[in-house]
Amino acid sequence: MKKNNILLKIIIFGIGLFVMAFGVALSVKANLGVSPISCIPYVFSFKSPLSLGTLTIFFNIFLMLIQIGILRRNYRLIQLLQLPMVFAFGLFIDFALRLISGLNLSNYFLQVLFCLISCILIGFGVFLEVKAKLTYLPGEGLAMAIVDTFKKEFGKVKIGVDSTLVFIGLISSFVFFHQLQGIREGTVVAAILVGFIAKFCTKRIHIIDSWIEPSLDNNPNLGLTESNEKNNLVITISREHGSGGHEIGKHLAEKLGISFYDKKLIDLTTKQTGFTSDYIKQNEQKLVNSLLAEFYEQNYAYVYEKQVPLDVLFLVQSKIIRDICAKESCVIVGRCANFILKDKPNCFNVFIHANKNYRKAKISDEYEIESEITDSELRKTDKERANYCLHYTGENWNNATNYNLTIDSSEYDLEEIVDLITISISKNKRKLSLIYGEY
């Protein structure tokens, strides 16, 4: 790594630390509670003659010692870079508090306003810190140590660490003062907003990447040649739960003599990600709640070494789908394939739907379920698929304008549906030569 590159990273990291420290100072002045990572030293600052910055230094050194105890032989010396960063952060906090020592907030509205500003500053500081890719502050370092040692998901560990810090702060507050002190609604707001702001900055601000890695190609070539793409026909099948999309896709592929991909994609994804097939089955193509997913994913904005597992799953499956379509003609069921391949001219997109009674009977028969399938169960699965699609593609999953053909599978038998699809494709002039020239 070039010396000027390292210097630039140090400068960006230092600016990030100062911005974060200024945000912490503003949250102190707002007096509505500080962020989870600062709540323990903040509570102790009411009882100690030491400054908040000094207590922050001691507290973070303690977190570093816990990291060493967890990692042991796996502790890397480069992680000691956290030490000078910790001292700088503590000094910055005290300096920022002196800068705004004359600031007095006379009413609750101003307190809320400055609490929100503090969250924005801390979030932007986290963004700069992560972009520098030098090290983490000990709070995130502790979460990483737990993740690497016990093979847990970072998002869950980060929530656990933050919750533990807040809990200890609460207990300390009641022990010292017999009442809630230093932890209030602002702590909750910071826990929610800071990660969202850091994530927002990561998505919207890319100039720092070009400064740190000027040769980085932001538009990598996936290795798909235009000639290969033009020679292959791809039919995507999106479907409501229980409408028979898998069976229709399989018979369609057999009739056209092309490959069929549905459950086979799970095996391919398992090989490339290391996720178990059970994990993929339980998590692909569905998202229970978009807001909860956003809240969970914002935890990953604090680190550069870990990615959201569902993001990894979607990205890997997207690449697999594109690679398959570059090599051969095929039928693909689900996985938002129609949106992944929306720039491909030889993609024909089908949406299969059906009435509730038909779908209930189909599900009961296919999975040999004795109990009655409820309307809410159907809505739940369809909603999860719609959430997943909207989250990763920004598109409406069940909007008919996103498809070349929509079919009510309860109105036709299997062979009729397959014929409808093949006739529709053959009438599309762009696909005519592909159908009859290749099959």
C-alpha positions as CSV (number, residue, x, y, z in Angstrom):
1,M,0.0,0.0,0.0
2,K,1.4,3.4,-0.9
3,K,2.4,5.8,1.9
4,N,0.2,8.6,0.7
5,N,-2.7,6.1,0.6
6,I,-2.0,5.2,4.3
7,L,-1.8,8.8,5.2
8,L,-5.1,9.6,3.5
9,K,-6.8,6.7,5.4
10,I,-5.4,8.0,8.7
11,I,-6.7,11.5,7.9
12,I,-10.2,10.2,7.0
13,F,-10.3,8.0,10.1
14,G,-9.2,10.9,12.2
15,I,-11.9,13.2,10.8
16,G,-14.4,10.4,11.4
17,L,-13.3,10.2,15.0
18,F,-13.6,13.9,15.6
19,V,-17.0,14.1,13.9
20,M,-18.2,11.2,16.1
21,A,-16.7,12.8,19.2
22,F,-18.5,16.1,18.4
23,G,-21.7,14.1,18.0
24,V,-21.2,12.5,21.4
25,A,-20.7,16.0,22.9
26,L,-23.9,17.3,21.4
27,S,-25.8,14.3,22.7
28,V,-24.5,15.1,26.2
29,K,-25.7,18.7,25.8
30,A,-29.1,17.5,24.6
31,N,-29.4,15.5,27.8
32,L,-31.7,12.9,26.4
33,G,-29.2,10.0,26.6
34,V,-26.2,9.0,24.6
35,S,-25.5,6.2,22.2
36,P,-25.2,2.6,23.5
37,I,-21.4,2.5,23.2
38,S,-21.0,5.7,25.3
39,C,-23.7,5.1,27.9
40,I,-21.5,3.3,30.5
41,P,-18.7,6.0,30.7
42,Y,-21.4,8.7,30.6
43,V,-23.2,7.2,33.6
44,F,-19.9,6.9,35.4
45,S,-19.0,10.5,34.6
46,F,-21.7,11.7,36.9
47,K,-20.1,9.9,39.8
48,S,-16.4,10.3,38.9
49,P,-14.1,13.4,39.0
50,L,-12.7,12.2,35.6
51,S,-13.9,13.7,32.4
52,L,-16.1,11.8,29.9
53,G,-13.3,11.6,27.4
54,T,-10.9,10.0,30.0
55,L,-13.6,7.5,31.1
56,T,-14.2,6.7,27.5
57,I,-10.5,5.9,27.1
58,F,-10.5,3.6,30.1
59,F,-13.7,1.9,29.1
60,N,-12.5,1.2,25.5
61,I,-9.2,-0.1,26.8
62,F,-11.2,-2.5,29.0
63,L,-13.1,-3.6,25.8
64,M,-9.8,-4.2,24.1
65,L,-8.7,-6.5,27.0
66,I,-11.9,-8.4,26.6
67,Q,-11.1,-8.8,22.9
68,I,-7.6,-10.2,23.7
69,G,-9.2,-12.6,26.2
70,I,-11.7,-13.9,23.6
71,L,-9.3,-14.1,20.7
72,R,-6.1,-15.2,22.6
73,R,-3.7,-16.6,20.1
74,N,-5.8,-15.3,17.2
75,Y,-5.4,-11.7,18.4
76,R,-3.5,-9.8,15.7
77,L,-0.9,-7.2,16.7
78,I,-2.4,-4.8,14.1
79,Q,-5.5,-4.7,16.3
80,L,-3.4,-2.7,18.7
81,L,-4.0,0.2,16.3
82,Q,-7.2,0.6,18.3
83,L,-5.2,2.0,21.2
84,P,-4.1,5.3,19.7
85,M,-7.5,5.7,18.1
86,V,-9.1,5.3,21.6
87,F,-6.9,8.0,23.1
88,A,-7.6,10.3,20.1
89,F,-11.4,9.6,20.5
90,G,-11.4,10.4,24.2
91,L,-9.4,13.6,23.8
92,F,-11.7,14.7,20.9
93,I,-14.7,14.2,23.2
94,D,-13.3,16.4,25.9
95,F,-12.2,19.0,23.3
96,A,-15.7,19.1,21.7
97,L,-17.3,19.4,25.1
98,R,-15.2,22.5,25.8
99,L,-16.0,23.9,22.4
100,I,-19.8,23.8,23.2
101,S,-19.5,24.4,26.9
102,G,-21.6,27.6,26.6
103,L,-24.4,25.9,24.8
104,N,-27.6,25.8,26.8
105,L,-30.8,24.1,25.5
106,S,-33.8,25.7,27.1
107,N,-36.6,23.5,26.0
108,Y,-37.4,19.9,24.9
109,F,-37.7,20.8,21.2
110,L,-34.1,22.0,21.1
111,Q,-33.0,19.0,23.1
112,V,-34.7,16.7,20.5
113,L,-33.2,18.7,17.6
114,F,-29.7,18.5,19.0
115,C,-30.2,14.8,19.8
116,L,-31.0,14.2,16.1
117,I,-28.1,16.3,14.9
118,S,-25.8,14.3,17.2
119,C,-27.0,11.1,15.6
120,I,-26.3,12.4,12.1
121,L,-22.8,13.4,13.1
122,I,-22.1,10.1,14.8
123,G,-23.5,8.2,11.8
124,F,-21.4,10.2,9.4
125,G,-18.3,9.7,11.6
126,V,-19.0,5.9,11.6
127,F,-19.2,6.1,7.8
128,L,-15.8,7.8,7.5
129,E,-14.2,5.4,10.0
130,V,-15.4,2.3,8.1
131,K,-14.4,3.8,4.7
132,A,-10.8,4.3,6.0
133,K,-10.5,0.5,6.6
134,L,-7.8,0.9,9.2
135,T,-9.4,-0.6,12.3
136,Y,-12.5,-0.4,14.4
137,L,-13.2,1.2,17.7
138,P,-13.2,-1.4,20.5
139,G,-17.0,-1.8,20.6
140,E,-17.2,-3.0,17.1
141,G,-13.8,-4.8,17.6
142,L,-15.4,-6.8,20.5
143,A,-18.4,-7.8,18.3
144,M,-15.9,-8.9,15.6
145,A,-14.0,-11.0,18.1
146,I,-17.1,-12.8,19.2
147,V,-18.2,-13.4,15.6
148,D,-14.8,-14.8,14.5
149,T,-14.4,-17.0,17.6
150,F,-17.9,-18.4,18.0
151,K,-19.0,-18.2,14.3
152,K,-22.0,-16.1,14.9
153,E,-23.8,-13.5,12.6
154,F,-22.3,-10.1,13.1
155,G,-25.7,-8.4,13.1
156,K,-27.0,-10.5,16.0
157,V,-23.8,-10.1,18.0
158,K,-23.8,-6.3,17.4
159,I,-27.3,-6.0,18.8
160,G,-26.3,-8.2,21.7
161,V,-23.3,-6.1,22.5
162,D,-25.2,-2.8,22.3
163,S,-28.0,-4.2,24.4
164,T,-25.6,-5.5,27.1
165,L,-23.9,-2.1,27.3
166,V,-27.2,-0.3,27.7
167,F,-28.3,-2.9,30.3
168,I,-25.1,-2.4,32.3
169,G,-25.5,1.4,32.1
170,L,-29.1,1.1,33.4
171,I,-28.0,-1.1,36.3
172,S,-25.1,1.3,37.1
173,S,-27.5,4.3,37.0
174,F,-29.9,2.7,39.5
175,V,-27.0,1.6,41.8
176,F,-25.4,5.0,41.8
177,F,-28.4,7.3,41.8
178,H,-31.4,5.1,42.5
179,Q,-33.0,6.5,39.4
180,L,-32.5,6.6,35.6
181,Q,-29.6,8.8,34.8
182,G,-27.8,9.4,31.4
183,I,-29.9,6.8,29.5
184,R,-33.1,8.1,28.0
185,E,-35.1,8.2,24.8
186,G,-32.0,9.6,23.0
187,T,-30.2,6.3,23.6
188,V,-32.9,4.4,21.8
189,V,-33.0,7.0,19.0
190,A,-29.2,6.7,18.6
191,A,-29.4,2.9,18.5
192,I,-31.8,3.1,15.6
193,L,-30.7,6.1,13.7
194,V,-26.8,6.0,13.7
195,G,-26.6,2.8,11.7
196,F,-29.2,4.0,9.3
197,I,-27.3,7.2,8.7
198,A,-24.0,5.4,8.2
199,K,-25.7,3.0,5.8
200,F,-27.3,5.9,3.9
201,C,-24.0,7.6,3.5
202,T,-22.4,4.4,2.3
203,K,-25.0,4.1,-0.4
204,R,-24.9,7.7,-1.5
205,I,-21.4,8.9,-1.0
206,H,-18.8,7.3,-3.2
207,I,-16.2,9.9,-3.7
208,I,-14.1,8.7,-0.7
209,D,-13.7,5.3,-2.5
210,S,-12.2,7.0,-5.5
211,W,-9.8,8.9,-3.2
212,I,-8.6,5.8,-1.3
213,E,-8.7,3.4,-4.3
214,P,-8.4,5.5,-7.4
215,S,-7.9,2.5,-9.7
216,L,-11.0,0.7,-8.3
217,D,-13.4,-0.2,-11.1
218,N,-16.9,0.4,-9.9
219,N,-18.4,-1.3,-12.9
220,P,-16.7,-4.7,-13.0
221,N,-17.1,-6.8,-16.1
222,L,-18.9,-10.0,-15.2
223,G,-17.3,-11.8,-18.1
224,L,-20.6,-12.2,-20.0
225,T,-20.2,-11.7,-23.7
226,E,-22.9,-10.1,-25.8
227,S,-22.8,-12.9,-28.3
228,N,-23.5,-15.5,-25.7
229,E,-26.4,-13.5,-24.3
230,K,-28.1,-13.1,-27.7
231,N,-28.0,-16.9,-28.4
232,N,-29.9,-17.9,-25.3
233,L,-33.6,-17.8,-24.4
234,V,-34.5,-17.5,-20.7
235,I,-38.0,-17.9,-19.3
236,T,-38.5,-16.7,-15.8
237,I,-41.5,-18.0,-13.7
238,S,-42.7,-15.9,-10.8
239,R,-45.6,-17.3,-8.9
240,E,-48.0,-16.9,-6.0
241,H,-47.6,-19.5,-3.3
242,G,-49.4,-22.7,-4.3
243,S,-50.1,-21.7,-7.9
244,G,-48.0,-24.5,-9.4
245,G,-45.1,-22.4,-10.8
246,H,-42.5,-25.1,-10.1
247,E,-44.5,-27.8,-12.0
248,I,-45.3,-25.5,-14.9
249,G,-41.7,-24.4,-15.2
250,K,-40.4,-28.0,-15.2
251,H,-42.9,-29.2,-17.9
252,L,-42.1,-26.1,-20.0
253,A,-38.4,-26.8,-19.9
254,E,-39.0,-30.4,-20.9
255,K,-41.2,-29.4,-23.8
256,L,-38.6,-26.9,-25.1
257,G,-35.7,-29.2,-24.4
258,I,-33.8,-26.6,-22.2
259,S,-32.5,-26.7,-18.7
260,F,-34.7,-26.1,-15.6
261,Y,-33.5,-24.3,-12.5
262,D,-35.4,-24.1,-9.2
263,K,-34.2,-26.2,-6.4
264,K,-30.9,-26.8,-8.3
265,L,-30.1,-23.2,-7.6
266,I,-30.0,-24.0,-3.9
267,D,-27.2,-26.5,-4.5
268,L,-25.2,-24.1,-6.6
269,T,-25.6,-21.4,-4.0
270,T,-24.5,-23.7,-1.2
271,K,-21.3,-24.4,-3.1
272,Q,-20.5,-20.8,-3.6
273,T,-21.5,-19.3,-0.3
274,G,-20.8,-22.0,2.3
275,F,-24.3,-21.5,3.6
276,T,-26.2,-24.7,4.4
277,S,-29.0,-25.8,2.1
278,D,-31.4,-25.5,5.1
279,Y,-30.3,-21.9,5.7
280,I,-30.8,-21.0,2.0
281,K,-34.3,-22.7,1.9
282,Q,-35.4,-20.8,5.0
283,N,-34.1,-17.4,3.9
284,E,-34.1,-17.1,0.1
285,Q,-37.0,-15.4,-1.7
286,K,-38.6,-14.1,1.4
287,L,-38.4,-11.2,3.9
288,V,-40.8,-11.1,6.8
289,N,-40.7,-7.3,7.4
290,S,-38.9,-4.7,5.4
291,L,-38.5,-2.3,8.3
292,L,-37.1,-5.0,10.6
293,A,-34.7,-6.1,7.8
294,E,-33.5,-2.5,7.5
295,F,-33.0,-2.2,11.2
296,Y,-31.1,-5.4,11.3
297,E,-28.9,-4.6,8.3
298,Q,-27.9,-1.2,9.6
299,N,-25.7,-3.0,12.1
300,Y,-23.4,-4.0,9.2
301,A,-22.7,-0.3,8.4
302,Y,-20.3,-0.3,11.4
303,V,-17.9,-2.7,9.7
304,Y,-16.2,-3.3,6.4
305,E,-15.3,-6.9,6.8
306,K,-18.8,-8.4,7.1
307,Q,-21.8,-8.4,4.8
308,V,-25.5,-9.0,5.6
309,P,-26.0,-12.7,5.0
310,L,-29.2,-12.1,3.0
311,D,-27.3,-9.6,0.8
312,V,-24.6,-12.2,0.2
313,L,-27.3,-14.7,-0.7
314,F,-29.0,-12.4,-3.2
315,L,-25.8,-11.2,-4.8
316,V,-24.4,-14.8,-5.2
317,Q,-27.7,-16.1,-6.6
318,S,-27.9,-13.1,-9.0
319,K,-24.4,-13.9,-10.3
320,I,-25.3,-17.6,-10.6
321,I,-28.4,-16.7,-12.6
322,R,-26.5,-14.4,-14.9
323,D,-23.8,-17.0,-15.5
324,I,-26.3,-19.7,-16.3
325,C,-28.1,-17.5,-18.8
326,A,-24.8,-16.6,-20.5
327,K,-24.1,-20.3,-21.1
328,E,-27.5,-21.8,-22.0
329,S,-31.2,-21.4,-22.6
330,C,-33.2,-22.3,-19.5
331,V,-36.3,-21.8,-17.4
332,I,-35.8,-20.2,-13.9
333,V,-38.4,-20.3,-11.2
334,G,-38.4,-17.4,-8.7
335,R,-35.4,-15.6,-7.2
336,C,-36.4,-12.3,-8.7
337,A,-34.8,-13.6,-11.9
338,N,-37.0,-11.4,-14.1
339,F,-35.6,-8.3,-12.4
340,I,-32.1,-9.6,-12.3
341,L,-32.2,-10.2,-16.1
342,K,-34.3,-7.1,-16.9
343,D,-31.6,-5.8,-19.3
344,K,-31.5,-9.0,-21.3
345,P,-33.5,-8.8,-24.5
346,N,-34.1,-12.6,-24.7
347,C,-35.8,-12.9,-21.4
348,F,-39.5,-13.8,-21.3
349,N,-41.2,-13.3,-17.9
350,V,-44.3,-15.1,-16.7
351,F,-46.3,-14.6,-13.6
352,I,-48.5,-17.5,-12.3
353,H,-51.4,-16.8,-10.0
354,A,-54.6,-18.6,-9.0
355,N,-57.6,-18.4,-6.7
356,K,-57.3,-19.2,-3.0
357,N,-59.1,-22.5,-3.0
358,Y,-57.0,-23.9,-5.9
359,R,-53.8,-22.8,-4.1
360,K,-54.9,-24.3,-0.8
361,A,-55.7,-27.7,-2.4
362,K,-52.4,-27.6,-4.4
363,I,-50.3,-27.0,-1.3
364,S,-52.2,-29.6,0.8
365,D,-51.7,-32.2,-2.0
366,E,-48.1,-31.3,-2.8
367,Y,-46.8,-31.2,0.7
368,E,-49.3,-33.8,2.1
369,I,-50.6,-31.4,4.7
370,E,-53.7,-32.7,6.5
371,S,-54.7,-29.5,8.3
372,E,-56.5,-26.8,6.3
373,I,-54.4,-24.0,4.8
374,T,-55.7,-20.6,5.9
375,D,-56.0,-17.4,3.9
376,S,-53.5,-15.7,6.3
377,E,-50.9,-18.3,5.5
378,L,-51.2,-17.6,1.8
379,R,-51.0,-13.9,2.3
380,K,-48.0,-14.3,4.6
381,T,-45.9,-16.2,2.1
382,D,-46.9,-13.9,-0.8
383,K,-46.1,-10.8,1.4
384,E,-42.7,-12.2,2.2
385,R,-41.9,-12.7,-1.5
386,A,-43.1,-9.2,-2.3
387,N,-41.0,-7.7,0.6
388,Y,-38.0,-9.6,-0.6
389,C,-38.4,-8.4,-4.2
390,L,-39.0,-4.8,-3.2
391,H,-36.1,-4.8,-0.8
392,Y,-33.5,-6.1,-3.4
393,T,-34.9,-4.8,-6.7
394,G,-37.1,-1.8,-5.8
395,E,-39.8,-3.4,-7.9
396,N,-43.4,-4.5,-7.2
397,W,-43.4,-8.3,-7.4
398,N,-47.0,-8.8,-8.3
399,N,-47.3,-5.8,-10.7
400,A,-48.5,-7.3,-14.1
401,T,-46.6,-4.7,-16.0
402,N,-43.4,-6.3,-15.0
403,Y,-44.2,-9.5,-16.9
404,N,-44.8,-10.5,-20.5
405,L,-47.5,-12.9,-19.6
406,T,-49.7,-13.5,-16.5
407,I,-51.7,-16.7,-16.2
408,D,-54.4,-17.9,-13.8
409,S,-53.3,-21.5,-13.3
410,S,-56.7,-22.5,-11.9
411,E,-58.4,-21.9,-15.3
412,Y,-56.3,-24.3,-17.3
413,D,-54.7,-27.7,-17.1
414,L,-50.9,-28.1,-17.1
415,E,-50.5,-28.8,-20.8
416,E,-52.7,-25.9,-21.7
417,I,-50.6,-23.5,-19.6
418,V,-47.4,-24.8,-21.2
419,D,-48.9,-24.3,-24.6
420,L,-50.0,-20.8,-23.8
421,I,-46.5,-19.8,-22.7
422,T,-44.8,-21.4,-25.8
423,I,-47.3,-19.8,-28.2
424,S,-46.9,-16.4,-26.5
425,I,-43.1,-16.7,-26.8
426,S,-43.3,-17.7,-30.5
427,K,-45.5,-14.7,-31.3
428,N,-42.8,-12.4,-29.9
429,K,-40.7,-11.7,-33.0
430,R,-37.5,-11.3,-31.0
431,K,-37.8,-14.9,-29.7
432,L,-39.2,-16.6,-32.8
433,S,-35.8,-17.4,-34.3
434,L,-34.6,-18.7,-30.9
435,I,-37.5,-21.1,-30.5
436,Y,-37.5,-22.6,-33.9
437,G,-33.9,-22.1,-34.8
438,E,-32.6,-23.8,-31.7
439,Y,-35.2,-26.3,-30.8
